[in-house]
């Protein structure tokens, strides 16, 4: 299974999924983890599994609908995030079935790894 990882290593509140990347690769050697940028052009798979920081969560949670997210304000291109990109792809009819493993920014790496791993086992 291919899993896309999002985040910003320069922002501590958005870096947790990226810091998990080496440990996820070790724990799930049969999965292919890819660091992605929401501003890049993507070749879309038939099924999309992503891991990203989601503000306001108490624990890791899986989302499968864009309706589960609030729209975020966009003042500049710096505000163009994964949610915005997915909504754009949906509008174009190019968004496949997806799951986003949402990671709260307040978890320790150990807590996040265990919770993310549990959700990936259910998805796979």
C-alpha positions, 0 to 999 in steps of 0.5 A, spaced: 500 500 500 502 506 498 501 512 503 502 519 502 505 523 508 504 531 509 507 536 513 512 541 514 518 540 517 519 547 519 513 548 523 513 544 529 505 544 530 505 541 523 511 536 523 509 530 526 507 526 520 514 527 517 518 525 524 514 518 524 516 517 517 522 513 518 519 509 524 513 507 519 517 505 514 521 500 519 514 498 522 511 497 515 516 494 510 511 492 505 508 499 505 511 505 500 511 511 504 512 517 500 513 525 502 508 529 498 507 537 498 500 539 497 502 544 491 505 539 487 502 535 481 500 528 483 499 522 479 493 519 482 492 512 484 485 508 484 485 509 492 489 514 496 491 513 503 494 519 507 497 521 513 497 529 515 496 533 521 489 535 523 488 541 528 482 540 533 483 532 534 484 529 541 487 522 538 488 519 531 482 519 527 481 516 519 477 521 515 474 518 508 470 525 506 471 532 505 465 534 508 468 532 515 473 538 515 471 545 516 473 550 510 480 554 512 481 561 510 485 562 504 488 569 504 495 567 500 498 561 497 501 560 503 494 558 506 493 553 500 493 546 504 491 539 503 484 540 504 484 545 499 488 541 494 483 535 495 477 540 494 480 542 488 481 535 485 474 533 487 471 539 483 475 536 477 472 529 478 479 527 479 479 525 487 479 517 488 476 514 494 481 516 500 482 515 507 486 521 511 489 518 517 489 525 521 494 526 527 493 531 532 499 536 533 499 535 541 501 527 541 508 525 542 511 521 537 511 514 540 503 516 542 502 518 534 506 512 532 502 507 536 495 510 534 497 511 526 500 504 526 493 501 529 489 505 523 494 503 518 493 496 520 485 497 519 486 500 513 490 495 509 
